Amino acid sequence: MSRPRVAVIGAGAAGLAAAKALLDRGLEPVVHERGDRPGGLWVRTAPGSPAYASLHLNTSRGRTGFAARPMPRTWPDYPSADLVAGYLADYADAFGVTGHIRFGTDVTSVERTEDGRWEVAAGRDTARYDAVVVANGHNREPRMPAAAYPGDFSGVHMHARDYSDPEPFRGRRVLVVGTGNSAMDIAVDASHVARGPVLLSARRGVHIVPKYLFGRPSDATGGALAVLPWRIRQAVAQTLLRLAVGRPQDYGLPAPSGGLLQNHPTVSDTVLSRLTHGEIVVRPGIARFEGDRAVFADGSGDAVDTVVWATGYRVALPFLDERWTGPDPERLPLYKRVFHLDDPSLAFVGLMQSTGAALPVVEAQGELVAAHLAGEYALPDPAAQRRAVARDLRAATARWGDRRPMMRVDFDHYVADLPRERAAGARRLAARPERAFAPARPQESPR
């Protein structure tokens, strides 16, 4: 049997991990990357990268690196974006992935062919593959809700994706909308150069977790509790956080609508200091704009020159027909957040939202995909897959509500579960060897 030829879309962390796992099993990945180097969104010069000069990991080095190549112990606990980009490039070189990347190729379409293979158009080239791994990330298409608010604003609108450094804010009155990690980072940066305090519009509350708790990286504390049910972990973690820094309300922020480990926390040491010094001032959600003024839900208003919408990103899979993604890719059901239910030769690595670091998650996903395509792992029957997806969705909705429940994974439990799933798939394969993945037909040359 010929070796499956696999298209991998994206050479960020997810695509690199998938390609490395495929190469380890003797498969033939072709990685399509529209930028000119590996690293994805961590490369600040890459097209559409949301990385900015002050960006650092918000998960610690020890909990973030790939198991196959840990981050150097000499690095700080929270490395910069530039260090992470270099780490990913080094990973690609070390495992022979770089030579399989086609830089400057933007995938425009992925279509199933009548012979059971996949036709991938990228740039001027079109080729057929036995399988496709989608690893393009989901932090490139900004949510820009400015048009949803009544009134006209005479100042400048920008999205956090377009932020690089605070110099454009010098001497300007700045309003940052959002309470996520990027919102807090940008507000802190701007507070050092802006005119007057930076306003932070917070429509909903969020837990603020410092990067260190009791002298250790805060996510290491969470990792120590991973064996406990999440409700017990939540109670313990919230108690520790309250003892260490108090409540968000103590800093003028709204009370969080959900508990810790339900809504994604914001990890920051600096924002609490800037809040207590009055350099950042919290405002409620925006009601409307009036010229150079933002009017808020409580009736108050402030003159502002620049509004930064740190309002997140939407999942975009423009190269796939809606037949494969459904009307909303955020609700795309996948077995183990990896395999398409209609055709597992279409797999996804990184289309998830983790409670912890992303790299160990995509590493485990890449291993699962590679095991399947190498004929080492068999999926459950389709009905069992759909039952598992429905069960996981019910549990996620009970924990996270309606905010991307299909994409949510509990970091520690998920990273531990995928190796167990690989072992279960190996047992299924031993019982029914005919269920091993096989290419649809002999390879064809690209045309």
N, C-alpha and C positions, 0 to 999 in steps of 0.2 A: 504494500500500500504506500502511495506517495505521501510525503509529509504535508499536512495541511498548511496552506499559505494564509496568513492572517493579516488583515489590515487593522492597524491600531491608530485611532484618531486622537492626536494630541501627544506631545512629548513633555507634559508636565509630570508631576510626581506619579499620577495614576498611570499614564501611558508608559512611563519608564519602568514602573514596577511590573506592569503587565508584560511588556516586552522582555524584561529580564527573566520572568518566570517561563515565558514561551521558549526563549533561547535555552534555558536550563534543560528543557525537555526535547531539544533537537528540532523544534518547530521553526518556521520561517516568518517572523514578523516583519512587516513593512510599516514603519511609523511615519505618519503624515503630520508635519508640524508647520504651521504658517509662519512662525518666527524663524530667527536665524541661529538659535541655540536651544539646548534643552533647558527645562526649568519652569516653563509655563508662566503662571501669574507671578511667580517669585522674581522673574527677570524684569526689572523696572523699565527696561527699554523695549520690551516685547510689545507687539501691537495689542492694544486694549488692556494692558496689565493694570490692575488696580493698586499695585505696590507703590508706596511713597517713601520718601527719604528716611523717615523716622520709624518705619514699620519694623517690628520685631515679632518673633513667635509669641503667641499668648498661651502656648503649652510648652512645658519645659523640655530641654534637650533630651533628657533621659527617657521621656515618655513620647517623644516625637519621632526620633530617627527610625530608619528601617532596621529591622532585626538583622538583616544580612550585612549591613554596613552601618553600625552605630555612629552617631555624630561624635567627633573627637572630645575626649574628656577635658581637654585644655580649653574648650570653648566656654563662653558664659552660659549660664543656665537658660537664658532666653536670647538666642542668636538673632542677628539682624537679617533682614530680607536678603541683603547681598551675600551674607554667609550661607544662607539656605540655598540661594541660587547656585553658588559655587559648589555646595555639597551635592546638589542634584546633578550638576554637570560632571562632577567627579564620579558619582554613582554610575552614570551612563557610560563613562569611559572604562571604569573598573570592570564592568560586567559585559562589555562588548556591545552595548546597545547603540552607542553613537553611530557606528557604521551602518546601522539599519534605519537611521532617521533620514527622511527626505525633507530637508528644510525648505521653507518658502513655498510649501504646498498647502493650499487651503481647500479642504474637502467641501465640495458643493452639492454632491448627491450620493446617496447610498441606496441602491435598488436591488431587490431580489430578482434573480433571473429564472427563466423557465427550467434550467438545468439544476436548480437547487443551490446555486452559488450566489455571490454578492458582487455587483458591479459598482465600483467606487470611482467617482470622478473627482480628481484633485488637480487643480491647475489645468494644464493642457493634456494631462494624461488620464486615461481610463483603463482600469485593469479589473480582472475578476479574482475573487478570493473565496476561500472555503468558509471563512468566518470573519466577523468584524467585531472589534472591541472598541466601544465608544468610551473615550477617556478625555473628553474636551473640557471638562470642568463646568461649573455653573456660577462663576463669578465674573462674567464678562458682559452680560446684557443688563444694564442698570435699570432699576425701577425709578422712574422720574415722575413723581406724582404732582408736580407743580401745577399742571393744567387743571387738576381736579379742584383747586381752591378758587373761590370767586375773587374778583378784583384784579387789578393790574399792578404789577410790581415794577418800579422804575430802576431797580438795581440789577445786580448780576445773579443769575441762577447758575449753579454748577452741581454736578454729581460728585460724590466722593471718589469715583473711579478716575476723575480727571485731576484729582489733587496730587501734587508732587511735593511741594514744600510750602511753608507759610508765608514766603515773601510777598505774594500777591495780596495778602491780608493786611500788610503793614499800613497802619493809620486808617483802617476801614472798620466799620461797624459790622460785625459778623454774627450771623445766626446759623447754627448747626442744627439740623433736624435729624433726630434719631438718638438711640441709646446703645447701639452696638459698639463693638471694639473700634471700628474705624471712626465712628462719630466721636467717641471719647478721645481718641488719639488726635484727631483733627482739631477738636475744641481746645485741647491742651496746647498743641502747637500754636494755634492762632492766638491764644491768650497771652503769649509772650510778645506779640507784635501788633495786635489789633488796637483800635481806638476804643477805650472803655472795656468793660467786661464782655466776654463772649457769651452770647445767649445760647442756651441749649434747650431746644423744644423737645419735651418728653411727653408723648401722648400716653405711653404706658410705662409702668415701673420696671426695673430690672435689678437683679442682684449684682452688686459690684464686688468682685473677688480680687483681692490683692495678689500679686505674683508670688508673694511669700506669706506663709502662715506658720508662725511659731518656728521661724528660722529655716524652713524647708520650702521648696517650690510647692505651691498650693495644690497642683494636680497630683503630686506624690501622696499628699494626704488623702485625696479622693481614691487613688489607686489602692491604698491600704485597706479601704473599706469595700473593695469590689466584690468580695465574697458574700456580702449581705444583700438581702432584697432591697430594691431601690427606695422603697418607702422608709426603711430603717436608715439607709445611707443618707437619705434626704434629711431626716430629723437630726442625725449626728452632725452632718455637714453644716446645716443651718445654725445649730447651736455653736459650733466652733467659729463660724463666720461672725455671728452676733457678738461673741466674746471678743473677737479680734478687732472688728472695725465698727460694730454697731449696725443699725438698720439703714437702708437707703433713705428713709424719711428723715433721718438725722442730718442728712446733707442737702435737704431740700428737694430730693427726688420723689416721685410718686411711689407709693407702695407697690411692690411687684404683684402682678395679677395671679401668678402661680408660684409654687415653691421652687427652691433650688433643685436642680436636676430635672426640672420640667421645662421652664423657659431657659433658653441659653443665657448663661451669665456673661457679664462684661468683665474682662480681666484687665485690671489697670491698677498700678500703684499711684500714678500721678494725678488722676482726675480728682480723687478725694481731697488731695492737698489744694488743688486749684479752686475747688468748690469752697473749702473752708476759708480760703483767703479772699474770696469774692472776685477772683479773676474769671470764673465761670459762674453764670447765674442761670438757674433753671426756670424755664417758662413752660406752660402747658401746651397742648397741641394748637396748631394754627387754625384760625377760623376763616381769615380772608386777608387779602393785601389791599392797601390803600396808598398807592404811590410809593413813597419810600418807607412806609410803615407796614409792619406785620402786626395784625390784630389777633389775639389769642382767644382760646375758648372761654377764659374767665373774664373777657372784656378788656383786659389790659392791652397795651400796644407799645411798640418800640420802633424807633427809626433804625433801619438797617441798610447797609450798602450791598452786602453779599449774603446770599442764602446758599448753604451747602447741604444738599440732600444726601445724607448718609442713610439711605432708605433701602439698601440691599440690592439684590439682583434677582432676575427671573431666569429660570431654566430655559435654555434655548438649544434646540437640536434641529437647526434649519435644513440640514442635509438629509433628514429622514422624513418620509411621508407621514401624514397623520395616521395612516393605517397602522404604523408601528408605534407612534408616540401617544395616540389619543389626542383629544382637544387640549389637554393640559399636561405637559411632560412632568410636572411636579407630582402628578397623581399616577404616573406610569407604574403599574404593578410589575415587580420583578421577583423571581424566586431568589431568596437570600440577598436581595438588592443587587443581583448580578445578572440572572438569566431571563431573557424575554420569554414570557409564557407561551407565545405562539411559535417561537423558533429559537432554541437556545444557542444556535450558531451566531446569533446577535446578542452580545453580552455587553455589560456596562461596568466600568470600574470608576468609582468616584462619584456616582450619582446618588449621593446620600448626604445626610447631615448628622455628624457625629457629636456626641457629648464631649469628646476629647480630641486628640490629635487626628489628623487625616492620614498621615503616611503609614502607620501600622495597619490601618483599615484597608487602604488600597493595596498594600502589600499582600494581605490575606486574600483579598478579592482576586488579585492577579494570579495567585497560586491556585485558587479554585478554578478560574477560567482555564488556565494552562493544563491543569490536571484533566479537565473535561476534554479539551481539544487534543490532548495527547493520548486519549483512550484509557486513562487511569481512573476515571470517575464517571459514574452513571447517575443521572438525575432520577428523582422519583417519577412515578407516572404523572401525566399532566393533571389529573384530578387531585392528586396529593399535593402537587405544587400549589394549585389554586387554593386549596384548603389552608395550606401553611401561610400563604400571603394574606388571606382573609383573617387568619388568627393573629398574625403579627400586626395587621392594621388595627384590629380591635384593641390590642394591648397598647399600641402607640397612641391611638386616639384617647384612650383612657388616661394616659400619662401626659401627652403633649397637646391635647385638644385638636383644633382644626388648623394649626399652623404647621403645614408640611408633614402630616403624620406618616404618609407613605414613605417619605425619605428618611425618617428618623431612625438612628441606631444608638444603642447604649454602647459606648466605646469598649469598656472592659468585657462586657458580656458578648458582644459581637465578635471581637477579635479572638476570644476563646472559643466561640461557637463554630467559626468557619473551619478550623482544623478538624473538629469533630464531624462536621458535615462531609469533609473530604474522606474521612475514614468510613463513614456510613456509605458514601457513594462507591468506595472501593469494595465494600461488602456486597452492595447491590450488583456491581459489575461481576463479581465472582459468581454470583448466583445466576446471572443472565448475561454472559459475555457478549451476546449479539447487540446489547444496548450501548456498546462503546461508540464514541463519535468516529465517523469516517468521512473523508472528503466525498463530495457528491460525484466527482468524476476527475480524471487526470488533469494535471495542471495545464493551463493555457498561457501562452505568452501575453504580456500586456500589449494592448493595441493602441 
